[in-house]
Amino acid sequence: MNKMSSSYPADGGWRLVTDSTRPRHMPLIQERLGDACLRYEIDKGLAGREPGSAPQFVAACHVYSPTLAIFQEALGPHRAEIAADVANYTDIAPIVQISEVVGG
């Protein structure tokens, strides 16, 4: 199984509307990817490593897929639409990584 993570750095002063992410953007991804999206998660940053410290990321979204090839094939035709929708909820440039889930 693979996971695509988009993490949004807490640089301060940037707009992030998490309430609009849940009802619109992530379901859009799930609908467009179909069976290539096994599930998704949305994380809201609470704190950093040290007690009382700020989180490095204000939010992260994760999309789980059976394989990298299946994910990329499903995303391809919808990449522009999904990327354009990001502007509806944030000005933050995400850090994106695709990983293989190896435990858990």
FENQUI-V436910 format. One record per residue. N is the residue number from 1. PHI is phi in whole degrees, -180 to 180 (999 if undefined). BURIAL is + if it has 24 or more other C-alpha atoms within 12 Angstrom, else -. Layout:
n: [N	N]
phi: [PHI	PHI]
burial: [BURIAL	BURIAL]
This chain:
n: [1	2	3	4	5	6	7	8	9	10	11	12	13	14	15	16	17	18	19	20	21	22	23	24	25	26	27	28	29	30	31	32	33	34	35	36	37	38	39	40	41	42	43	44	45	46	47	48	49	50	51	52	53	54	55	56	57	58	59	60	61	62	63	64	65	66	67	68	69	70	71	72	73	74	75	76	77	78	79	80	81	82	83	84	85	86	87	88	89	90	91	92	93	94	95	96	97	98	99	100	101	102	103	104]
phi: [999	-119	-137	-100	-113	-117	-108	-110	-60	-89	-84	83	78	-98	-89	-140	-106	-71	-65	-85	-69	-63	-78	-125	-69	-67	-62	-61	-60	-60	-66	-70	-81	60	-66	-74	-104	-70	-170	-139	-137	-124	-110	-113	-64	-113	-161	-90	-64	-86	-55	83	-85	-76	-71	-75	-128	-78	-163	-149	-124	-130	-120	-98	-140	-60	-146	-63	-62	-64	-61	-64	-65	-71	-73	-42	-69	-114	-53	-64	-64	-67	-63	-65	-70	-56	-62	-74	-131	-159	-104	-78	-79	-75	-98	-110	-143	-110	-126	-95	-79	-112	-160	108]
burial: [-	+	+	+	+	+	+	+	+	+	-	-	-	-	-	+	-	+	-	-	+	-	-	-	+	+	-	+	+	+	-	+	+	-	-	+	+	-	+	+	+	+	-	+	-	-	-	-	-	-	-	-	-	-	-	-	+	+	+	+	+	+	+	+	+	+	-	-	-	-	+	+	-	+	+	-	-	-	-	-	-	+	-	-	-	+	-	-	+	+	-	+	-	+	-	-	-	-	-	-	-	-	-	-]
